[in-house]
Amino acid sequence: MVRKTRKVCPRCGAQLECYRNPTPTVDIIIAVDGGIVLIMRKNDPVGWAIPGGFVDYGESLEEAAVREAWEETSLHVTLEGQLKTYSRPDRDPRQHTISTVFMARAAGTPVAADDAAQIGVFTKETLPEPLMFDHGEILADYFRAMRGKK
């Protein structure tokens, strides 16, 4: 596994070490009346997914979760806690990401925005298939956790 590479500085010709690190992301399972919100991704790879995205520099995970929820669903969310962090190197075919998954609540009607082409509210029984990335595993963990809270 290559952890770092070397590049040449275009200005001075010095050899530079470049580290390859996973990229932090967040996913937000948003509970609304009747189910959870999923989006149909507008960009490749296209498919049904939990709302979420990349953490911006200088932003906390919590701030990123609230921002991504708003950008993709037009919902103001209240975070209720973290479900788990998912880090399998092949979880996203584009690059190695580490996603912290938040559980949140919102009121109102979700509206697809930003990276979302469509939006829907689903229950455990009505989840669309296939789900993107490792989101099927994440939602299975979520529904197990919710069953334990009842």
Secondary structure in CASP SS format (residue, H / E / C, confidence):
PFRMAT SS
TARGET T0000
AUTHOR 0000-0000-0000
METHOD secondary structure of the structure
MODEL  1
M C 1.00
V C 1.00
R C 1.00
K E 1.00
T E 1.00
R E 1.00
K E 1.00
V E 1.00
C C 1.00
P C 1.00
R C 1.00
C C 1.00
G C 1.00
A C 1.00
Q E 1.00
L E 1.00
E E 1.00
C E 1.00
Y E 1.00
R C 1.00
N C 1.00
P C 1.00
T E 1.00
P E 1.00
T E 1.00
V E 1.00
D E 1.00
I E 1.00
I E 1.00
I E 1.00
A E 1.00
V E 1.00
D C 1.00
G C 1.00
G E 1.00
I E 1.00
V E 1.00
L E 1.00
I E 1.00
M E 1.00
R E 1.00
K C 1.00
N C 1.00
D C 1.00
P C 1.00
V C 1.00
G C 1.00
W E 1.00
A E 1.00
I C 1.00
P C 1.00
G E 1.00
G E 1.00
F E 1.00
V C 1.00
D C 1.00
Y C 1.00
G C 1.00
E C 1.00
S C 1.00
L H 1.00
E H 1.00
E H 1.00
A H 1.00
A H 1.00
V H 1.00
R H 1.00
E H 1.00
A H 1.00
W H 1.00
E H 1.00
E H 1.00
T H 1.00
S C 1.00
L C 1.00
H C 1.00
V C 1.00
T E 1.00
L E 1.00
E E 1.00
G E 1.00
Q E 1.00
L E 1.00
K E 1.00
T E 1.00
Y E 1.00
S C 1.00
R C 1.00
P C 1.00
D C 1.00
R C 1.00
D C 1.00
P C 1.00
R C 1.00
Q C 1.00
H C 1.00
T E 1.00
I E 1.00
S E 1.00
T E 1.00
V E 1.00
F E 1.00
M E 1.00
A E 1.00
R E 1.00
A C 1.00
A C 1.00
G C 1.00
T C 1.00
P C 1.00
V C 1.00
A C 1.00
A C 1.00
D C 1.00
D C 1.00
A E 1.00
A E 1.00
Q E 1.00
I E 1.00
G E 1.00
V E 1.00
F E 1.00
T C 1.00
K H 1.00
E H 1.00
T H 1.00
L C 1.00
P C 1.00
E C 1.00
P C 1.00
L E 1.00
M C 1.00
F C 1.00
D C 1.00
H H 1.00
G H 1.00
E H 1.00
I H 1.00
L H 1.00
A H 1.00
D H 1.00
Y H 1.00
F H 1.00
R H 1.00
A H 1.00
M H 1.00
R H 1.00
G H 1.00
K H 1.00
K C 1.00
END
